[in-house]
């Protein structure tokens, strides 16, 4: 007879999480790094009591905003290269829907997080309960249905025994290299408290290790033949290189075969920035070196990249006649994009197999000479824009100051606005994972919360968060959480008094300066926001600096701070790096009374002719 233990559904869920393990560097560690929780009527009695019982094995962290706590969980998972992850639980109403944005971020970026929002009563007796969203024509509707399109797996637990198959399925998704992404289990609040005789086998310890999918023999032969035929090959390194922990494999591959590498936002730090074959960022925010080679390339080996429009220059970057793409990706959906020759495999396993097939093949020396010359030109251009001047600082100059003060060993965290483009081009990334951006969903407000998650995952590392005043205003509450938890961040706030990045895009598409910078928005009085005072009110050590020199000094001073440090500097909203970059498809109105918009439309139509439409 199967032995059982009587627990509530929430207690069973919490106990199950404590029994899930993984192996990292030969050591067994819990796969869940903890649970983020903001309690409300929909989860405090059920999940709250359950988490209290396992608090010594599974730490619970309290946040100040549900979206932010889910961002912190996602930052933790990304910093762990998806080997470990966290859960986040909320009540049933706005607390739940606050996490939808974070779910979308995780879905786009293929990052694991377990979301546990409370839900309505399964028995429906007290309907409508507080915060319940009612469907007039559908009695099964809940606000948590919003999670369906942004979850890799969604389930609603309406009976206590359903948590058994649901959690087994959840773990499969969270640990699968191809399916990996957010899992949402909507927990009906009455069911959280209902008891069931659970089989003890449900709580048996299990070790989850990522599988390495090997390439199909035929796909491998076709891919290898395409590479051998290439005269001007390039590699695009995406996030899959890091998640597969294939950085050393990539380095060995490119050094043996002489193939230049360009990095996506997710893939940056796949090779050290000073590696002679690392051409830097690619695409819309690409270096001049990468984009020059991409335009000439006759073969593109995309490793672990989902080939978003910023990477491909809206599919106008690759200009060579007959250029071929080989998509080396663990997910078939990504491997076959835009007519690519698919090579469905783990990045590390795929590169190793491809290297064996290629043997002594090497790209022509003339192509390597072109690459080295292009990189030398780019390094000069990058230095020119990051060196300080006496003018109001640009984002690029701030980036230069941060790097001079703290170096490539720091983990740089960012997400949105103009900074990701400048950082992608200009930040000299060091060790794998030292460059940490969400630029798949480009979520304003991710930065501070995501940085907190990184610091929890990498407590001994120097974590630097860079963000604009717009992102700071959207979501800054986890400064207080970082202070409370003793997880020190260095946060650099670039105050350009509005949404400077989108203002520049507005101008570039012929638009008037309207509703982006504070001065161009409807106002009677312009706000004078003291970001340093605000951060200090949440417990941070805060400074306002007036120049690049002062910024470098403050960054060095902040190293001695024992708590989160916030440094604020005013920047120019109109200046961005001219060198590098590529056209991006942002539709311009076809009809307008404004001559500047009509001129922009003519230029837009001309640039669209470069786009390649493939299946």
N, C-alpha and C positions, 0 to 999 in steps of 0.2 A: 504494500500500500504506500502511495506517495505521501511523504510527510509534508505537512502544511504549517503555515504560520498566519495567524489572523491579524491583519493590518488594515488601516484605511487605505484607500487608493493613493492618497498623497504620501502616506508613510511608505507604501510599497515603492512608489516612484523614487522617493529620496534614497531609500535603502539600495535600490537597484543602481542608482548613479554612483554610490560609494563603491560598488563592486566592479566597476568598469575600469580597466587598466590599459596601459600601453607600454612599450619599451622604447627608451631613448638612450642612445649610447650604451646599450647593454644593461640598463637599469630599468626595473619595473616602477612605473609612476602612475598615479591616478590620471585617467584621461580627462576627467572634469576638473578644471582648475578652481571651481567654485560656482556659486549661484548669486547672481545679482537680484535683489528683491526690493520692490516698493510695494508695501502691503496696503490693501484696501479691503472692503467688505467681501470681495469676491475671491480672496486668496489668503487672508490673514488667519482664519480659523483652520483651514485645511492645510495648505502648503506651509503656512507660518509655523504651525505646531510640528509638522513633519520635518522641516528644516532645522528646527530647534533641537530635535532629538538626534540629528546627525552632525551637529555643528562642529564637533571635534574632528570628524573625518572629511566633511564637505563644508568649507567655510561659506558663510553668507555675507555678502557685501551690500551695504545700504547706499543707494545713490540719491540724487536729487531730482532726476528726470528720467522717465522710462526710456525715451529714445537714447539718451546719453548712456544709460547703463547697458543697453544692448550694443551700442557702439563700443563701449569698453570691452564687452565680451568678444566682439568681433576683432578688435585690435589685439586682444590676447591671442586669439586663434591664428591670426596672420603672423604675429611675432613668433609663434610656435611652429610656423610652416605647416599649419593644419594638423599637427600631430596631437595637440591637445586643444580643448575648447571649453566653453562655459555655457551655463544656462541663465535665463532671465525670466523672472515671473512678475506678473502684474495683476491688478484687479480687472474687472470685466469691461469697463467703459473707456474713457479717454486714456487711462493707463495702458490698456491693450492697444488701442489704435495709435498711440504714440510710438509703439514699437514697429509699426508697419514700414516706416521709412528705413529703419535699420534692417529689417528683413529684406527690403529691396536692395540695399547696399550689399548685403551678404550674398544675395542671389546673383547679382550682376558680377560680383567679384569671386564667386565660387568659394565662399568661406563658410565654415561650419559654425552654427550657433543653435542652441536649443531654446526655443521661445515657448513659455508656459503661461499664456494669458488665462485668467479666470474666464468663465463663461456663464451663461444663464442657467437656471435650474432645469435639469433634465426632466424632472417630474412635472414641471410647468404649473404646479399648484399655486405659487405666489405670483404668477405672471400678471402684469409686467413688473419685474423687480427694478430696483434702482439702477439706472444707466442702461437698461435693456433697450436695444434697437429692435423694433417690431416690424416684421414684414406683413403688410396688410393681406397679401395673397399667398404667403408662404410661412407656415408656422415653424419651420426649421431654421429660419434666417437668424443670424447673429452678427454683431459687428465684427466678430472674428473672421467672418467670411472674407473680409478685406485681405487676410493673409494668404488666401488660396493662390493668387497669381504670383506671389513673391515668396512662396515656399517650395522647396524641392519635395517635401512631403508634408501633407496636412492631414490632421485627424481631429475629431471631436470625441472626447471621452464621455460617453453617456451611461456607461456601466463600469463598475470598478474592475472587472476582470479584463476589460478591453485594453488596459494599460500593458498587459503582457505582450500581445502581438504588436501593439503600437510602439513600445520602447525597443523591441527587437528590430522592427523596421527602421525606427529612428536612428539607431546605432549603425545600421548598415549604410544609411544615406550619409550620416555625418562622417563616416570613416572611408567611404568609397572615393577614390581619386577622381572618377568621372562624374558621379552623381552629387558630389559634395556641395553642400549649401545649407541654407536655413531649414530647420524642421520646426513646425508649429504644432503643438498639441494643445488644443483648446480644452481646458479643464472645467467641466460643469461644476459649479460651486457646491452643489449638494453631493455630487459624486465624489468630490475630494474627501469628504468626511465619511463616506460609506465604507463599511468593512467587508472583507472577503477573505476566504481561506486560500492564501496564495501558496503554491508549491514552493518548497525550499529551493528547488533547482533554479527558480527564477532569480535567486540572489547568489547563485554560484559565481565566483570570480571569473572574469573573462578578460583575456588580453587581446586587444585589437591592434593589428599592425597593418599599415597600408600595403595593398598588393601592388606588385610591379607588373603591369600588363606588358607582355612580350609582343613584338610586331608579327604580323602575318607574313609568311615567307614570300608570297607573291607581291604584296605591297612593298616589302623591303627591297626586293629585286628591282621593281619599277622605280622606286625612289632613288636607289643607288645609281641606276643607269642615268637618271636625269641629272644627278649631281656630277657624275663623271663626264657628262657631255657639256657641262657648263664651262664657260670661259670667264664669266664675271659673277661668281656666286656670292651671296651674302646670307647671314643668319640673323633672324629676328629672335631675340631672347625674350620670352614672355614670363609671366608669373609661374608657369608650370616648371620652369627650370629650378626656381627656388623651392617650390613645394615638393618637387621630386628629389631635392638635395643633390642636384646634378651639376653644381657649379664647377667642381673639379673635373668632372667628365667633359663638360663644355670646353673648359680651358685646354684640356689635353687634345680634344678634337680639333679645335681651331689652330692650335700650335702645330699639330701634325699635318693638317691639310691646308693651312694658310687661308682660312676663310674669315673675312672681316665680320664683326658682330655689331649689331645695333640693338638697343634695348627699349622696350616699352616702359610705360610707367610702372606696371606691376613687375617687370623683369629687371628694372635697374638695380644694380649691385650683383647681377649674375657674374660679371667679371669686374675686377677692380678698375676704377676709372683710369688708372695709368697704364693698364695693359696695352701694349702697342696695337693689338687688333681690336680693341674696344673703341668703336667710332662714336659712342655716346648715344644720345636719344635719337629717336626716329619719328618722322611724320610731321604733323602740324606743329608740334613743339620740339622738332628735331634739330640736331646740330647740322651745320653746313656739310660736315664730313659724311654723316650717315645719309643725308638726303641726296647728296651728289652721287654716292654709290648706289643708293636705291633706284635712282632714276636711270642708271646705266645697267643695272643688274639683269642678267638673263636667267637667273634662278634665285628664288627666295626660299630658304629653308626656315619656316616659321615653327619655332620650338616652344610649345606650351603657351601659345598666344591665341586669343579669340579674335584677333585682327579687327579691332574696333576702328571707327573712322579716323580717330586721331593718329593711329598707327599707320594707316594706309593713305593718309591725306585725302580722305573721302574717296578712296579708290582712284586717285589721280596721280599718285606718287610714282608708281612703277610704269615707266614709259617705254622701255625697250621692246622692240618688235618680238613677239613670240615668248615673252617672259613666262616662266613656269613657276608655280608655287608648290612646294611640298609641305603639307600640313602635318607635322609630327605632334600629335596631341592625344591624350588619353581619352578624350571625349570625341566620338565620331562626328557629332554636331559641329564641333569646331574644326576638326581635321579636314573636312571636305568643303569648307567655305570657299566661295568664289572660284569654283572650278579647280581647286587644289588637288594635287595627287595626294590622297590620304595615306598617312602612315600612323595607324592607330596604335599607340603604345605609350607607356610611361616614358617621360623625357630621358631619364638616365638610361633605361634599358634600350630605348630607341636609338640614342646616340651611340651607345656601345655597339649595337648590332650594325648600325650604318658604318661605323668606323672599320669594323672587320670587313665589310663588303668593299669598302673603298680601297683598302690596302695602302699602297704607296702613292695613291693619287694625290695631287696637290694643285691648288689654283695657280694660274700663271704668275710669274714674278712681276710682270708688267701691271697686273691687277693689284698686287700687294704694294707696289710702288705708288700707284694712284691713291691707295688707301692711306699710306703713311704720310704722303704729302697733304692730303685733305685733312688729316687729323692735326698736323702741325699748324695748318692755317686756322683751324677751328680753335685750337688752344690759345693762339694769339688773340683771336676775336673775343674769346671768353674772358681772358685776363683783362682786356681793355674795358669791358662793361662792368666787371666786378671790382676794379680798383676804385678807391674813393676819390671824390671831387669835392669842391666847395659848394656845389648846388644842393638843393633839396634832394635827399637820397632817393635813388630808384630801388625797386625790389632787388635788382641784380647786385647793387652795391651792398645792400643789407645781407644778402646771401654770402657775398665775399667776406664780409666782416664776421659773420657767424662761423664760417669755416676757418678763417684765420685764427679765431679765438678758441675754437673747440675741436677742430680737426675732423678727419674722416672716420674716426672711431665712434663718434656719436651716432645714435639712431635718430634720423630726421623724420618727423611726422608732419604731414600736411594733407589737404584734401581738395580745396576748391579755390575759385577766384583766379587771379593772375599768377599767384605764387607757384602752382603746380607746373605751369609752362616754363617759368624761369628756372625752377628747381630741376626740372627734367633736363633742361639744357646744361645748367651751370653747376649743380651740386656735385662735388667730387665724392662719389660713394665709395666706401671701403669694403668692409666685410659683407658677405651675403646677409640680406635682411636689414642692412643699415639705412636703407632708403625705404620709407614706409608711407605710401600714399594710397588713399582711395581716389582713383581717378576713373574708375569704371562707372560709379554712380555720382561722383563728384559732389559729395554731400556737405554742404555748408553746415558747420556745427560738429562734424566728426572729430575735428582735430584734437581738442583738449581731452574729450572722453576717450577717443581712440588711443591717445598718448598714455592715458592712465592705464588702459589695458596692456599696452606694450610694457610699461614699467612693471606691472604685476608679473608679466611673463619673463621679463629680463631685468630683475631688480638691481643687478650690479652694473648695468650699462647706463651711460649718459644719454638720457632721452630729451631731445630738443623738439618742441612744437613750434612751428611757424604758422601764423594765420593773420588774416586781415581783420580790420575793425568790423567788417560786415559779418564774418563768421563768428567773431567774438560775441557780437550782440545777439546772434541767434542762439548760441548754446555755450554758456561759460560756467554753468553751475558746478561742474565736476572739478573746478579748482578747489572748492571747499572739500570735496570728497578726497582729493589727492592729499590735502593737508591732514584731513582726519585719519587717513590710512597711513600716513607717513611715507607716501610714495612721491618722491621729489621729481618734479618736472621743471625744465627751463622753458618758459613760454615767451616767444618774441612776437609782439603785436605790432603790425605795420598799419599805422593809421593814415589812410588816404582820404578819410572823410566821405565814405560812401562805397559804392560798388564800382571800383575803378576799372576792373577787368571788363565788365559788361558795358561800362561807359565807352571804353575804347572800341569794343566790338560794335556798339551802336554808331559810333562815328565812322568806323570802317565800312559800314553798310549804308552810309549816306544819311543816317538818322540825325536828328537834332539831339543836343545834350539835354536829356529829359528823364527825370525820375530815377536816376542812378546815383550820382553824387548828391550829397545832402543839399548843396546849394542850388541844384537844379530840380529839387523836389518841392512840392507844395509846402510852404512854411511861412510862418510869421516871425519866428525866432530860430536862428540856427543853433542846434544843440552843441554845447561845449562839453564833451564827455571826457571825464578824467578817468581813463582806463586804469591807471596805476592806483588811484584811490579806491576804485571799485574792486580791483583784485586784492588790495590790502585789506579791504573790509571782509573778505572771505578767508583771511589768514595767510595770504601769500606775502613773500618779501617782494616789494614792488618798486620799480624805478622808472622814471621818464628820462630819456636821454635826448640830446639836442643835435648830435652829429654822429657820423660813422666812428670817429675816434672814441667818443664817449660810449658808443654801443660796444665796441671791442673791450673797453675797460670794464664796463658793467658785466659783460658775459664772463670775463675772467673772475671778477668779484663774486658773481653768482655761483661759481663752482664751490665756494666755501659755505654757501647757504645750506642749512639743514632741512629746509622745507621748500616747497614749490616757489620758484622765482618767476616773476612776470616783468618783462622789460618792454617798454613802449617807445616807439620812435615814429615821428611823422615822416611820410613818404610822398613822393610825387605821383598822383593818380594817372598821369598822361604818358609816362615814360615806360617803354618796355624794350626788350632786346631786339634789335633789328636783324642781327646776324642769325642765320639758320631759319628754321620755320618753314611752313608750307601752307598753301591755300587750304581752307576748310569750307565745306559746303554749308553755308548758312543762307537760307533762301531770302532774297531781297524782293520787296514788293514789285510786281510787274507794272503797276500803274501808280503814279504819285504826282502830286502838284509840285513837289520839291525837285528842282534840278539835280541836287546832289544825290537823291535817291535814284533818279533815272540814270545818272552816270554810273552809279554803283551797280544797277541792274545790267547795264551793258557789259561792264567788266565781269559780272557774275556769269552772264551767258557765255562769254568768251572762255572763262575758266572751266565751265561745265563741259566744254568740248574735250577736255583732257580725261574725263572720267571713263573708266572701262566698265561696261555692264556685262557681267558674267553670271553664270548660274551658281 
